[in-house]
Amino acid sequence: MKTALPAVEGGEPVREEFLPFATPSVGEDEIAEVVETLRSGWLTVGPRTKRFEEMIAGYVGVARAAALSSCTAGLHLGMIALGVEEGDEVILPALNFVAGPNCAIHLGATPVLVDVDPETLNVTPEILAAAITERTKLIVPVHYGGRPIDIDGIMEVARSRGIPVLGDAAHALGSDYGGRKVGSVADATSFSFYVTKGITTGEGGSLTSPNPDLVERVGVLSLHGMSSGAWNRYSARGSWFYEIHEAGYKYNMNDIQAAIGVHQMKKIDEFRDRREKIARIFDRGLRSEEAISVPSSSESSGHAWHLYPIRLRTQALKVDRDSFIGCLRDEGIGTSVHFIPVHYHDYYSKRLGYKRGSFPVTETFFEHAVSLPIYPSMSDADANDVVEAVTKLLAYYRR
Ligand SMILES: Cc1ncc(COP(=O)(O)O)c(C=O)c1O
């Protein structure tokens, strides 16, 4: 059989219309609610933010959730609430976005990076146990791509040493550990509602915890440390008076964001299920390709399918990872890479002194990984186009 010529070599692209790597699914309900919010005259934190917090808490299965300006804000405030101070060590995966490490640095703590498991791409209890020292104050595991961490194993290692766990669930609203939602077990968990995430508020985040007092403190810290938010001060039954209990931050969500969020939350399971269906289309179409591997998914893991990274076996191909991404773009398919290892960034390599080769799984993964588009508004035809473009390139560039 003749192999089709890739678009980059002058052939016909699989798609005329570019399929972006990610697009949010925002409907008429969100638009109408934002307009109503603007007409209401109440734009800052108020009744919609409160409703959104209740929806998150109810969904995750905890008493309280704090709505924030971002997941990064939740990581920062979660670290403070869990006691991170100057001179402490905070353990985080090297396969990570810089948000968590940056927050540790802001607090004068040292991010201690660790490698991940080659199959799940998550940290494991064994990896964490080996990295704990007398100075370890906090563990911040990432639920990579929406795949839940081994929570029981990790909590056991952490609890046996008296160290709290702050989950970085930027990718993982909707993930669960066989019946227990991510966000309900770790000491605190931070979610992202950035525009590419499981649900979006444009920018936004939320911190949840089984401990309502911790969430209360994070809520106060998110508004300057004020005893009373704007709703309690400016609404009809409010009072102008407030006190400052500690020097807080300005990390609150507002009602315009929450107006989007309350409708997104109604669709969270539908969104997650659609992502899973796309993952299954990719599995079926790509699993038998020898020059790549597809993500493994344990049947018992409630994966949120925020990411679907394939790994190229570049020794079986005539192109490298970066060229493969360029070829996919020319076929009309947007992709991305998650993540540039933290210690590859100039600031972190200088600051922490990790050399290349320190985290072999993270580094090998990064050099071979391509995140395929996976989001609820993709049709089956879109997903099949992704499969077609990948298989077409693999056939052409096979060694
Ligand atoms: C693993 C991880 N943590 C944290 C964040 C930060 O999220 P936000 O943009 O909501 O602060 C991201 C963002 O992509 C992420 O991928």
The ligand as an SDF file (V2000), in Angstrom:
LIG
                    3D

 16 16  0  0  0  0  0  0  0  0999 V2000
    0.1010   20.8550   37.2510 C   0  0  0  0  0  0  0  0  0  0  0  0
   -0.3640   22.2770   37.2800 C   0  0  0  0  0  0  0  0  0  0  0  0
   -0.4140   22.9290   38.4520 N   0  0  0  0  0  0  0  0  0  0  0  0
   -0.8410   24.2030   38.5450 C   0  0  0  0  0  0  0  0  0  0  0  0
   -1.2300   24.9010   37.4330 C   0  0  0  0  0  0  0  0  0  0  0  0
   -1.6470   26.3380   37.5750 C   0  0  0  0  0  0  0  0  0  0  0  0
   -3.0060   26.5370   37.3270 O   0  0  0  0  0  0  0  0  0  0  0  0
   -3.5850   28.0320   37.2770 P   0  0  0  0  0  0  0  0  0  0  0  0
   -3.2810   28.5790   35.9310 O   0  0  0  0  0  0  0  0  0  0  0  0
   -5.0570   27.8740   37.5220 O   0  0  0  0  0  0  0  0  0  0  0  0
   -2.9240   28.7870   38.3740 O   0  0  0  0  0  0  0  0  0  0  0  0
   -1.1990   24.2740   36.1890 C   0  0  0  0  0  0  0  0  0  0  0  0
   -1.6110   25.0210   34.9910 C   0  0  0  0  0  0  0  0  0  0  0  0
   -1.6520   24.5640   33.8970 O   0  0  0  0  0  0  0  0  0  0  0  0
   -0.7560   22.9290   36.1050 C   0  0  0  0  0  0  0  0  0  0  0  0
   -0.6850   22.2910   34.9220 O   0  0  0  0  0  0  0  0  0  0  0  0
  1  2  1  0
  2  3  1  0
  2 15  2  0
  3  4  2  0
  4  5  1  0
  5  6  1  0
  5 12  2  0
  6  7  1  0
  7  8  1  0
  8  9  2  0
  8 10  1  0
  8 11  1  0
 12 13  1  0
 12 15  1  0
 13 14  2  0
 15 16  1  0
M  END
$$$$
